Amino acid sequence: MANDAPARRIVIRDSTLREGMDVPGVEFSIEQRLRIARLLDDAKVPEIEMVAPGKIDEDLAFARRLKETGLGIKTSGLVYSFSPRCREAISELSGCLDRFDILMPVSQKRKPHDRAAKLRLLKEVLDFALQQGAEVGVGFPHSTQVEAEFLEEISRESEKNGTQRVVVYDTNGSADPASVSELIGRIRQAVDVPLFFHAHNDLGLATANSLAAVQAGADGLDTTINGLGDRAGNASFEQVVMVLHLKGFSTGISLRDLRGLSEVIAEESGVEVSKLAPVLGEYTATHKSPGHLKIPELFEAFDPSLVGLDRKIDE
């Protein structure tokens, strides 16, 4: 009997306008950011993260400009709970963004170092933020580098104190799909609010880890176009959207928009897409053996025409 149940919807929060500018040499002007935001909105990306905790004043100038455009895309940003300007920043973000996440590093190597102090401070900041009118979430850098029990505890306490979203970060990209699946599964059991996963690609596992998070119950994923981001980058928007499509999940994002977005970001950032890049790399649809074209599905993970690539033979 056929399964007619609708595909589970996964929210893609694109972080190109935040994480993308952590790439050495990449700096988008406000006009470039507006162009990128419009294209993301056209592609039906539901949310963009565009305010970095270390550049709030600068990024707020863009946020105000974007708000004037009336685009339908949701906007979000980040603020560190332990920043001396935390409450001031929250007040400013609340007037410009649809939502923001309060960051609390869960590693004891980052302040506040005591776990009880982390819980106490997060509660105080959440209480203040929820009075400002915007949607408020919490994000936990270093989630994959601490004991799962503490991540469960701080996630539950955050939900009790009113958070509307929990974001689990694989900050140094050291996790693997099995460990991500186990961790996200545990946090999914601990909280009922939307659960997001933020992957870094230091070991080349960001896309695989993102899929594992969704299969374990995550509601949303952070991505960047072309995988731009700090160090080895983040989970690639185009790879994640394609993988979710092939695995039976829905994002609401058209596959035909992936190539255009990738080309614009390559142009604006100056960071070229490798010919060997999964999904959109030039060689993805290029074969040396003519025999491959007789039964291409045996040699290709997806039909390249889905993203506007033409299958060809290298002669």
Helices and strands as residue ranges (DSSP letters): E 11-14, H 16-19, G 20-22, H 30-42, E 47-51, H 56-69, E 74-80, H 86-96, E 99-103, H 115-130, E 135-140, G 143-145, H 148-160, E 166-170, H 177-190, E 195-199, H 206-215, E 220-223, G 225-227, H 237-246, H 256-269, G 282-285, E 286-287, G 290-294, G 296-298, G 304-307, E 312-313
